[in-house]
């Protein structure tokens, strides 16, 4: 099966509840993470407030794990024993799931609308983007406490660590500042994880907004950001052919 078709099939499968009792109404798969060693895929089902565990070998949902609130992001420990799930809105949290038991093993308070959890290379620290607080939580997983919050520009929605773990790239979903400025665009905040400070901001092309995803190339040289590119300086006389906005990918030189 083509890779794209395989991913689509798994998302449809996770949304169908096949192999497990489905939740009523819509499930809304919103994030996923794979445990290749155990041949499992974990899917955050936002509307249903649950995580579906997909058996990649049998292509079926083997289990659903109920959550106290709607999930938004997932991060899996290197050994596959712990799944960290960001959930909730005003009372945000990180739900810790014991993957062997398929049950919640604890919870850590987070900010408003937490999303995009990222684990440090040693598995001791979790970075969580608090969208409506406009900051990033630094959580010590040994003590299960938040040890710092790092302010970023506006509504962080995606994040990724550099290969050495020293830099955290954070995609801010919306532009900040006046809409009639000479250049209106969202930025990518670059955080030094050692000092826990924003060391620089990468301004995207004029009209860049709605940042959704961010990842690094395998060699760590480039950062790829998916977003919308708004033609806000043109009169909105038509909507065809991307006249108002189009999808875009910005490529950032990580060095």
LINBELKA-V324140 format. One record per backbone hydrogen bond with DSSP energy under -0.5 kcal/mol. CO is the residue of the C=O (numbers start at 0). NH is the residue of the N-H. If there is no record, write none. Layout:
# LINBELKA-V324140
CO:NH + CO:NH
This chain:
# LINBELKA-V324140
1:5 + 2:6 + 3:7 + 4:8 + 5:9 + 6:10 + 7:11 + 8:12 + 9:13 + 10:14 + 11:15 + 12:15 + 12:16 + 12:17 + 16:19 + 17:60 + 26:46 + 26:47 + 27:45 + 30:43 + 32:41 + 33:35 + 34:38 + 34:39 + 35:38 + 38:55 + 38:56 + 39:34 + 40:42 + 40:53 + 41:32 + 42:44 + 42:51 + 43:29 + 43:30 + 43:45 + 44:48 + 44:49 + 45:48 + 48:66 + 49:44 + 50:64 + 51:42 + 51:53 + 52:61 + 52:62 + 53:40 + 53:55 + 54:58 + 54:59 + 59:54 + 59:61 + 62:52 + 63:65 + 64:50 + 69:87 + 72:85 + 74:83 + 76:79 + 80:98 + 81:76 + 81:83 + 82:84 + 82:96 + 83:74 + 83:85 + 84:94 + 85:71 + 85:72 + 86:92 + 88:91 + 88:112 + 89:91 + 91:109 + 92:86 + 92:94 + 93:107 + 94:84 + 94:96 + 95:104 + 95:105 + 96:82 + 96:98 + 97:101 + 97:102 + 102:97 + 105:95 + 107:93 + 110:113 + 111:131 + 111:132 + 112:130 + 114:128 + 117:126 + 119:122 + 123:140 + 123:141 + 124:119 + 125:138 + 126:117 + 127:129 + 127:136 + 128:114 + 128:130 + 129:132 + 129:133 + 129:134 + 130:133 + 130:154 + 133:151 + 134:129 + 135:149 + 136:127 + 136:138 + 137:139 + 137:146 + 137:147 + 138:125 + 138:140 + 139:143 + 139:144 + 144:139 + 144:146 + 147:137 + 148:150 + 149:135 + 153:173 + 154:172 + 157:170 + 159:168 + 161:164 + 165:192 + 165:193 + 166:161 + 166:168 + 167:169 + 167:190 + 168:159 + 169:171 + 169:188 + 170:156 + 170:157 + 170:172 + 172:209 + 172:210 + 177:180 + 182:184 + 183:206 + 184:175 + 185:203 + 186:171 + 186:188 + 187:201 + 188:169 + 188:190 + 189:198 + 189:199 + 190:167 + 190:192 + 191:195 + 191:196 + 196:191 + 196:198 + 199:189 + 200:202 + 201:187 + 204:207 + 206:229 + 207:185 + 208:227 + 212:225 + 214:223 + 216:219 + 220:253 + 220:254 + 221:216 + 222:251 + 223:214 + 224:249 + 225:211 + 225:212 + 226:247 + 227:208 + 227:229 + 228:245 + 229:231 + 230:233 + 234:236 + 238:241 + 239:242 + 243:230 + 245:228 + 247:226 + 249:224 + 249:251 + 251:222 + 251:253
